Structure formats: structure tokens, C-alpha cells
Amino acid sequence: MALGIDDSLLAVSTSSGWYQTVLIIHLAGAVVGFGGSAMGTVMLRRAWTEGPDAAAAVRRSFEFASNRLIDIAAYLAGIAGIVAVIVGPWNFRQDWVTIAFVLYFAWAGINHGALRPTGAKLAEALDAEPELSADAQRLRKRAELWSMVSNLVIVAAIAVMVTKPSL
């Protein structure tokens, strides 16, 4: 490992064991974290067609998985991405790296600033009334919108990392 090669902080070959390990952690975190998030969106949407009891059960299960696995994996993907840039042949001045991190932080902002608060309000509305209220319907539509936006940001980030524009 040498300092400063290719404008990277700690440049190593992409075939080195360290870089490959970090890349596998990054990819596994992305698959589990973002794939799990997208799957939760699909599961919740389907559960709504089965009624409020099914929706509540799926929501509780997804919340359990999200708090214990999905979110941790998504954050691990971001941390491993930073490490991959530091130890790999990339640098933070490359456009695709900057765009990917902007999209990652946009996803985190959507997740924590809109999706989670809306989901919490929706959970309260579902727990308060056994039948689907107008408030719960409104919150469900808002949660679906933010889920869709979140998933589109994830797809955009993946596209940027795969294609590496302006490399």
C-alpha cells in the first residue's frame, strides 16, 4: 500500500485482498440494505390489499427487520463505500463518487426525514383504529410516495456506481 498513488489516500490495486473484501462488504450491505428496503415496500403494498390487520402485521415484521438488519446493512454499505474510495484507486474528486455520495445522503435524508416519521404516524393511526381511517389512507399514500422516491434514489445511485460517468 502506498500513500498518494492515483490521487487516492491509500491506493491499493483493485485485485488486492483488502479492496476485494471492502467491495464485498459494500455490495452485500447494498443488496441486503437497499434490497430489503425495496422488498418491504412491495410487501406492505401487497398487505394493504389484504386489509388493515395484514398491513399491521407486515408493518410490525418489517419494522423489526428494518431496525435489526436492513438499516444496519444500508449504513454498512455507505461506510464500506467510503473505505473503498479511500483504499481503492478512486478519489472523492471524481464526479461519479461525489454523485453517488450525494444520492446516498439524499436517501438517508428521505429515510429519516420523511419515510420514518410518516411510517410512525401511520403505525399510530393503524393502532388507534381497527378499520382503515381516512388519516391512515392519507399517510399510507404519503409513505408509498416516499418509498418510491427512496427506491428511485437507490436505483440512481447504483446506476452511477456501475456506469461511473465522467470517469
Secondary structure, DSSP 8 states (H G I E B T S, - for coil): -EETGGG-SEE--TTSHHHHHHHHHHHHHHHHHHHHHHHHHHHHHHHHHH-HHHHHHHHHHHHHHIIIIIHHHHHHHHHHHHHHHHHSS--TTSHHHHHHHHHHHHHHHHIIIIIHHHHHHHHHHHHH-SS--HHHHHHHHHHHHHHHHHHHHHHHHHHHHHH-TT-
